[in-house]
C-alpha cells in the first residue's frame, strides 16, 4: 500500500528516553531481545531498548505516520532488526492498517 501525506506530529517533540544520553555511531542492525519491543517515539522515529542503551531509528524517507498508540507489526529477517526491514502500523482502536515504513540505521544512546 502506498504512503499518504500525514500531518506531522508537533515538531517531532523531543524523545524523553534519550534525555541526558550521548549518541554513538549508527549501526545497520540490532539484536532482537524478547523483553523489548520496537515502538513509535513520534511520527517518523522508532525507539528500541531500555536500560543502559536506547536505540533511536529514524525511518527511511518517504513514509511516516506512526503514533505512539499504534500497534506495530515488524517483519525482521532473522534475529535482528535491520535497516530496510518493514514496519506496519495498526490503529489500536479501529484495527485499521496504517502506512508501512522501512527502518533506517539504529543510533545508540547511552548515559554519559
BAGUBA-592711 format. One record per atom (N, C-alpha, C, O, CB): x, y, z. Coordinates in steps of 0.001 Angstrom, whole numbers, plus 500000, padded with zeros to 6 digits. Glycine has a CB too. Example, Ala and Ser with C-alpha at 12.3 -4.5 7.8 and 13.67 -1.06 7.14 Angstrom:
BEGIN
513190494310507800512300495500507800513200496700507800514236496681508465511308495527509046512850497750507080513670498940507140512900500030507870513409501138508039514084499402505725
//
This chain:
BEGIN
500832498828500000500000500000500000500876501233500000501973501223500559499053499999501196500403502284499382501193503497499240501062504383500464500066504335501186500772504259497996502073505182500679502053506132501790501294507367501364501385507800500215503488506500502245500557507925502277499876509178502013500419510210502980500935509873504045498330509032502146500298511453502603500802512524503462500033512535504771498804512471504778500692513894502760500743512614505852500159512655507181500557513976507816501662514463507576500619511440508052499673514570508627500110515782509311501223515443510285501145514424510970498933516457510046502262516273510366503374515952511254502975516060512719502066516811513074504552516869510971503655515310513550503490515447514993504040516804515380504817517391514627504209514290515778503655517312516533504143518632516934505668518712516912506331518384517896503631518976518325506203519141515804507646519339515606508475518138516034509616518293516469508108520558516367507908516941515915508608515734516367509262515996517711510485516013517845509667515283515331508416516197518686508817516555520045510028515755520507510247514636520043507660516339521007510815516322521420511986515613521935511598514249522506510489514060523006512687516454523011512517513324522422512277511963522895512820511853524316514032511876524532512943510900521949511911511734525281512278511750526701513281510658527055514154510881527894511036511595527560513180509487526436514051508363526780515531508613526498516383507912527042513610507150526032515849509588525666517258509831525370517797511107526027518948511483525805517454509912523876516971511764526828517433512967527528518615512609528425518547511645529187516281513604528366519688513376528337520875513152529145521768512021528657522707511633529352520471512879530534521493511496527491522305510413526923523137510939525763522869512015525228521409509240526452524141510177525385525054510561524312524889509576523151524839508363523354526537510590524817524805510114521943524661509281520746525983508637520377527039509261520477524136510110519571525921507398519954527084506685519445526979506547517941526047507078517338527217505304520106527917505845517322527871505666515869526687504792515449526349503814516117529182505045515370526074505161514344524927504422513820525329503003513434526451502757512992524326505150512609524396502082513611524608500682513236523478500224512332522346500695512441524702499777514489523797499307511444522813498804510490521769497914511155520600497946510769523509498038509382522171497116512154521270496143512781521436496138514295522480496524514820521525494738512221520383495690514993520447495440516430519790494094516696518856493701515997519749496586517249520281493395517703519740492086518061518368492249518703518172493128519542520697491339519016517435491417518316516088491441518883516128490757520242516561489610520359515057490745517935515673491469521264515574490925522613514109490629522890513247491465522618516164491913523677513819489466523422512434489084523698511750490024524680510531490189524629512388487676524235512521490646525577511946491505526599511723492948526118511202493772526868512839491508527811512107493250524898511986494610524359511072494623523147510903493613522463513368495174523986510484495789522893509626495946521724510011497223520986510341498237521601508130495977522132509964497158519687510143498344518858508865499158519008507766498610518929510438497975517336509003500474519225507827501295519427508022502663518772509149503076518498507529501447520926506915503355518527506976504673517909507334505713518954506685505807519995505640505025517230508376506500518670508731507626519538507954508866519099507516509665519927510266507897519502507793509012517793506984510065517184506638509595515773506885508436515439507744511461517168506089510443514961505585510010513650506658509461512704506333508695511797504900511159512985507904509828512892508929509394511941510130508725512599511169508538511965509400510569511141509985508365513873511107507792514602510663506619515457509678506707516189511770508848515470511398505523515356511164504362516209512165504386517357513227504999517250511280503035515399511824503722518449512722503603519590512734502139520010511720501446519933512280504539520776513894501684520453514049500286520834514984500205522026516012500881522063514585499436519653514635499393522983515502499174524129515136500026525323514305500931525252516914499437523751515784499701526412515641500448527653516874500142528484517725499357528066514311500076528420516978500746529641518157500489530447519361501241529927519257502416529575518451499014530489520494500582529875521741501256529513521729501825528092522136502970527894522894500297529658521280501067527113521290501535525724519870501636525186519083500694525274522127500594524839519565502793524630518300503030523948518658503347522499519507504198522234517461504203524627518016502666521578518309502833520156517221503689519506516031503432519687518417501454519448517631504692518759516707505528518003516851505154516538517960504974516035516981507057518235515710505039515858515728504653514458514864505610513646513640505477513627515242503203514286515498506584512969514723507435512071514298506602510862515137505989510201515549508693511628513007506580510576512531505811509432513121506370508151513404507563508050510996505820509365513303505485507167513786505941505863512769506910505287511577506804505576514029504742504891513224507843504482512349508873503937511252508273503073511385507174502536513153509874503130510184509015502957509098508601502080507866508110502802506784508084502215509573507545501177507993507725504045506830507204504738506954507444506228507948507072506852506651505717504450505956508055506778505881508206508216504417508350508590503562508487507715506718509425508709504138508322509811502764508468510239502425507585511417501249507428511747501847508169509108503424507005512062503171506171513233502831507047514432503368508143514592504390505279513543501939506548515261501590507224516510501978506314517660502081505099517494500067507584516565502193506905518825502602506124519991501550505101520381501877504108521030502886507041521165500302505313520006499229504371520354499043503275519319498258502351519537497930505114520529499748503357518196499620502334517158500224501009517614501176500978518395500294502800515862499662499933517119500235498606517302501164498394516113500745498531514963499115497471517402502425498059516385503396497877515306503604496403515007503685495571515911504729498533515665503688496104513740503986494755513275505262494856512460505316495565511455502798494139512431506284494144512898507564494189512207507782492898511426507201491858511736508713494417513205508621492988510419508932491830509589510442491688509456510995491829508365508272491956508198511114491401510595512573491234510502512924489929509806512130488989509765513215491271511901514118489897509266514638488668508675515706488169509634516760488790509767515215488899507208515448487070510293516418486546511244516197487072512647515069487371513037517810486880510796517277487184513402517195487535514817517587488980515085517893489342516220518073486617515624517578489810514038517936491215514200516938492104513469516350491717512459519361491474513685516764493329514019516099494387513267517194495061512474518250495377513022515323495411514204516960495288511183517988495901510332517395497000509462516196497028509181518658494838509449518276497902509045517881498939508099517183498273506916517660497277506373519116499775507626516062498836506537515305498305505405514181497362505806513300497085504992516228497596504477514187496854507052513085495995507500511783496781507479511765497982507746513357495435508922510712496098507163509395496710507052508702496764508408508740495806509181508535495944506050508068497905508683507258498093509887505889498570509421505780499505508627507925499123510898504856497923509919503483498332509602502793498743510888503138498268511970502694497186508892501818499627510764501083500049511944499596499720511791499055499635510688501280501555512190498971499539512945497531499349513008497013500239514123497579500266515216497150497843513245495936500970513850495334501788514884494849500867515995494162499880515731494170502654514317495204501187517235494894500298518356493403500195518644492962499218519249495606500770519591492632501167518230491180501108518478490427500488517308489651499550517490490633502507518753490654501005516123489874500566514963490469499359514253489784498701513470489744501693513987491741499061514521492476497981513848492662498247512348492976497332511587491745496655514045492470499487511935492676499866510537494181499990510296494871500674511052491931501211510190494697499332509245496133499425508985496532500816508533495803501491507805496546498409507939497705501227508982498277502497508560499351502256507528499504501137507039498846503269509754500092503285507190501122503148506154502305502330506657502645502387507838501602504527505690502927501576505768504153500868506156505337501826506106505281502875505464504405499645505230506391501452506784507630502221506741508812501269506750508665500087507062507715503209507927509966501778506415511195500978506445512144501575507469512314502791507554511868500917505038512753500697508239513694501136509254514946501734508624515397501299507565514067499976510165515492502734509294516775503317508910517867502705509777517701501598510289516755504872509053518975503407509947520055502943510816519661503151512280518865504036512596521383503688510494520218502339513158519971502412514599521076503239515250522260502956515069519899500984515233520687504250516000521642505120516686521554504821518186520511505041518801521352506646516386522650504317518778522623504002520216522789505258521068523605506125520759523726502990520562522020505344522125522167506424523120522454505788524447521692504938524906520891507328523203523550506184525079523950505644526378524192506797527344524437507929526927525222504756526249524121506491528662524417507536529637525852508022529458526723507245529068524193507020531077526100509264529732527482509768529607528174509867530923529335510273530981527498511111528948
//
